[in-house]
């Protein structure tokens, strides 16, 4: 039986966790497992595996999650979304996860399958909001449930009060912890943490960090997520755009400083969006733990 993430987060010291996505090819699978092997010595608190829009990677997600649980001692969190999925399909996935001994779920509404410019539409036999998914997960078994949080607000939120209200409803539905969308300004995270506490929400909120290793990729992802990409960082990166090593070095430097500010300010840990690569994440981790071999 797997350890619950909520119990791991209640332990001493900050957590360090890593996100992966299910590979689309045999070569992608080799890259993923190489990253997992390289990150394992860092003793992550947990890892999580994403779930494609409309269930497009459902089978691969389940396979990767089950293999991590079977072949490693790392606690694993499986993503689950509402996008393009009926309630019955969600129940079936939860049964499969439960049978595999997976007890940690990240319950998300999910992105529009057509991209950031497309409206999100619920499945005719599915859910409209993540809070409904959180309730169902608890109904279906003894799971620990995480949810998403947005330091710069969800792209579809009308205003900050509305966004915080949606988060509070997810907590009321039974969320045990949260992981934020990636961001670049620590003030946004601390404002979010303060606002949700004012709403009576005491669940740990883990900041999500995306190391910048490719300028065009991070700008596309920032646009999709609604994250503001710092102008000064963009200028620094464009000045060395023809040298990938220098781009990564700047990205690692900026992410390291952001992580330090977050941890010094009381964040419960750091969640790295690895993009199935380990180098930048390991470099940041080493910067934060100078004595780590």
N, C-alpha and C positions, 0 to 999 in steps of 0.2 A: 504494500500500500504506500502511495506517495505521501510525502510531507506536504501539509497545506502551506501555501505561500503566506497566508495571514500569520501563521505561527513563526515562520522564518523571519518575517518583518518585525516581529515582536522581540527578536533576539538583540544581542548587543552589537553595536557597530553598524555602519551603513551597509546596505545591500548593494551588490553589483550584479546586474543581469543583462542578458543579451538576446536580441531578437533575430530570428532567421525567417526566410520565406521558403516554401517548398520549391525544389528545383524543377525545371521544365525539360531537362535532358539528362542523359547519363553523365556527361561532363559536368553539368551543373550540380549533380548529386555528389560527384567526387569533390568539387570545390566546397560544397556545404560541409561534408564530413571532415575535410581537411581543416576547415575553420573551427569546427566543433572540437577536434582533437587539439588544435593549437590554443584554444581558449580554455579548455578544461583545466589545465594546471592553475588557472587563476581562481579556481574554486567558486564559480558563479553561484549566487544564491538561488537563481533559477534561470531557465531559458524559455523563450516562447516561440511559437511557430504561427505565421500568419495564415489567413484563410481568404482565398480569392473571392472577388465580387461574384455574386450569383452562384456560389459554390463551385466556381470553375477549378479550384485546386483542392476541393474537399478530400478526395481520395488520397492525393499526395500528402496533404497536411496530416491526415490520420496516420499514414504510413510512416512519415518522418517522426511524428510525436511518439508513436508506439515504439519505434526503433530506439529513440533516445531513452525512453523509459526502460526498455529491455536491455540495452547494451551499455548504459552509463549509470552513474549514481547521481546525475544532475536532476533536480526537480524540474518538471516541464509543464508549461502552460499551453493549452490549445486555444487558439482563437476560434470564435464562433460569431457569425454575423446574421443579420436579418435579411440582407440583400438577396432578392431572388429566391428565397427559401420559404417553404411552407412550414407550419408548426409541426406537422407530422415528420417532415424531413429533419427538423431540428431535434425532435425526440429520438429519431433513429441514430443520429450522430452522437447524441449524449449516451445512448445505450452502448454504442461501440466504444466510446471513450471509457465509460464505466467498466466495461468488460475487460479493457486493456489496463485497468488500474490507474487511469488518469483521473485526478481529482481536482485539478486546477484549470479554470476556464476564464478566458478574457472575453466578455460579452460585449459586442459592439453592434451598432446599427449597420455600419458598413458604408463604403463609398458608392456613389452612383456608378453602375457598370459602364456607362457611356463616357465617363470622365467628369472632370470638375465642372464643365459647362453644362452638363446634363442635369435635369431635375431628378431627385431620388424618388422612386416610386416603390411602394410596398407590394409584396407578392399578394395576390388576391386571397390567399389562405395563410398569410403570414402576419408578422408584426410590423408596427409603424415606428416603434421606439425601443431603444436598448433596455429601458426599465422593464418592459414586458418580457424581454429575453432573460433578464436577470431573475425574474420571478419564476419563469419556467425552469431554468437551470436548477434552482433550489427545489422545485417541486419534483424534479426527475431523479434527484439523488443527493448524496452528501458531498456536495462540491464546494470549493472555495472559489468565489467569483470576483474577478477584477473588471474594471470598466475604464473607458477612456476619459481623459480630461483635456481641456484646451486653454492653455495660458493666455492665448490671444483671441479667445472665443472661437466657437465652432463657426465655420464660414457661413452657415445658414441662420445663425442666431440673430434675432432682431436687435438685441442689446445685451449688456452684461448681466442685468438682473434676470433676464430670461434664461441665459446660458447657465448661470449658477443655479437657477431653479431646476433646470433639467438635471443637473448633476446631483442636486439634493434628492431628487426623486429616485435616481438610480441607487443612491445610498439607502434611502428608505425601503427600496425594493429588496435590499440585501447585499449590496456590493460590499466586499471586504477590503478592497484596496483599489487604487487607480494608477494608471500610467499615462503620462501626458503625451500629446503630440509634440514633435520636436520644435524647438524655439531657440532663440539666440540671446535674448535679454533676460538675465536672472530676475529683474524686477517684475517681469510678467508672471513668472512662477510664484514669487512670494506674494504678489497681489492675489493670485488665484487661491493660494493656500489660506490667506487671511480671510478672503471672501467666503470660502466654504466653511471655515470655522465659525464665522458669524452666523451661518445658517445651521449651526449645530452638527456639522459633519466632521467627525474625528478620524475617518479612515486615512491611512497613510497614502500620500500622493507622491509617486516616484517620478521625477523629471526624466523625460525621454531626450536623449542627446543623439544628434546625427552628425558625426564627424564629416567635415567637408573634404572630400578627396577628388571631386570632379565638379567644376563650377556649373556647367550647363545642367547636369543631373540634379544638383541640389536646388537650382533655381526652379526647375520644373516641379520638383516635389514640394517646394515651398508654395508655389502657386496653387497646387492641388490642395494643400492642407490649410492654406490661409495664413501661413507663417510669414512674417515680415523678414526679408533677407536684408541684413545691414548694408547700407550703401558703402561705408568705408571698407568693410570686409570684401565686398565685390570689387572695389578698386584695387585692393591689395592683391587679390587673386588674379585679376585680369593683367596686372603688371608682370606676372610670372606664368601666364597661361600656357606658354609654350614649353614649360618645364614641369612635368607631372610631379616630380619629387619635391619641388618647391611648393607647389600647390598643396600637396599632402602635408608638408611640414607646417605650413601656415594653418591648415585645417586642424591639425593635431594641437598646435599651440593654442589656438582660439578655444577649442573644445576643452582642453585641460584647464584653462583659466576659468571657463564657465563652470566646469565641474567643481573646482575648488570653491568658487563663490557660493555655489548651491549647497555643498556639504558644510562649509563654514557657517552658512545661514540656517542650518538645521534640516535640510532635506534628508529624508530617510534613506536615500540611496541614489544610484544612477542606473538608468536603463539605456543601453547602447543599441541603436539601430545599426546593425553590422553590415547590412546588405550582403550577407553570407561571406564576408571577408574578415580576416582577423587582424591584419597588420596595424591599421590605425587604432583600433580598439585596444590592442595590446600596448601600443606606445603610450596612449593616454593613461591606461591603467598603471603602467610602470612610472609615468610621471607623477601620478598620485600616490604611488607606493614605492619611493626611491630604493628601499631595501629589498624589494621583491626580485628574486632571481629571474 
